[in-house]
């Protein structure tokens, strides 16, 4: 799977926010649900913590879409 780059300004982004920012879920409630149900992978492993901090070069995948976190300033 090809990973799309998701550029952030800060040092990290929380998983639920990343899902919304990447437009793979329509709301925070939906993000919470798919994370809780074990449908989201972070760095290749199932992650059920919606507040998980994703840092630069971390990856997340949901529903056949994959993303890698990149720094907007570099």
C-alpha positions as CSV (number, residue, x, y, z in Angstrom):
1,X,0.0,0.0,0.0
2,X,1.3,3.4,-0.9
3,X,1.4,5.8,2.0
4,X,0.1,9.4,1.5
5,X,2.0,12.1,3.3
6,X,0.1,14.0,6.0
7,X,1.8,17.2,6.9
8,X,1.5,18.7,10.4
9,X,2.9,21.8,12.0
10,X,3.3,20.5,15.5
11,X,5.6,17.8,16.9
12,X,2.7,15.3,17.0
13,X,-1.0,14.8,16.2
14,X,-3.4,12.6,18.1
15,X,-4.7,9.6,16.3
16,X,-8.4,10.6,16.3
17,X,-7.4,14.1,15.0
18,X,-5.2,12.5,12.3
19,X,-8.1,10.4,11.0
20,X,-10.3,13.5,10.7
21,X,-7.4,15.6,9.2
22,X,-6.8,12.9,6.6
23,X,-10.5,12.9,5.7
24,X,-10.9,9.1,6.2
25,X,-13.7,9.6,8.9
26,X,-16.4,12.3,8.9
27,X,-16.4,13.1,12.6
28,X,-14.7,12.7,16.0
29,X,-17.4,10.3,17.0
30,X,-16.7,8.0,14.0
31,X,-12.9,8.2,14.7
32,X,-13.5,7.2,18.3
33,X,-15.7,4.2,17.2
34,X,-13.3,2.8,14.5
35,X,-10.3,3.2,16.9
36,X,-12.2,1.5,19.7
37,X,-13.2,-1.3,17.4
38,X,-9.6,-2.1,16.5
39,X,-9.9,-1.0,12.8
40,X,-6.9,1.4,12.9
41,X,-3.3,0.4,12.6
42,X,-0.4,2.5,13.9
43,X,3.1,1.5,12.7
44,X,1.7,-1.8,11.6
45,X,-0.1,-2.8,14.8
46,X,-3.7,-2.4,15.9
47,X,-4.2,0.7,18.1
48,X,-7.2,1.2,20.3
49,X,-6.0,4.5,22.0
50,X,-7.7,7.4,20.3
51,X,-5.3,9.8,22.1
52,X,-2.2,8.0,20.8
53,X,0.4,10.6,19.8
54,X,1.6,10.2,16.2
55,X,5.1,11.7,15.7
56,X,7.0,12.5,12.5
57,X,7.5,9.3,10.4
58,X,4.8,7.4,12.3
59,X,2.3,5.6,10.0
60,X,-1.4,4.9,10.4
61,X,-3.8,2.9,8.2
62,X,-7.6,2.6,8.1
63,X,-10.0,1.3,5.5
64,X,-7.3,0.6,2.9
65,X,-5.8,4.1,3.2
66,X,-2.4,4.6,4.7
67,X,-0.6,7.7,5.8
68,X,2.8,8.8,7.1
69,X,3.2,11.8,9.3
70,X,5.5,14.5,8.0
71,X,6.6,17.9,9.3
72,X,5.2,20.7,7.3
73,X,8.3,22.8,8.0
74,X,10.8,20.4,6.3
